[in-house]
Amino acid sequence: MDVFHTEICDLFGIEYPIILGGMAWAGEANLVAAVSNAGGLGLIGSGNMPDENLKEEIERVRTLTEKPF
């Protein structure tokens, strides 16, 4: 059994129980995709981000990874 595999991994479909903190304006597409590609869960920091910017970031992440984010 992999010691790094937890219920969180199963819940989010990730390899490691590592979740990127939602850092407003710092958790952007490149960082989110890097964490997701490494096996964790990338989160877009969208605190007070306008809807259009959030939509653009989501689309950018989708071009950089096929993994959950």
ABEGO torsion letter per residue (X at the ends): XBAABBAAAAAAGBABBBBBBBBBGABBAAAAAAAAAAGBBBBBBABABBAAAAAAAAAAAAAABABBX
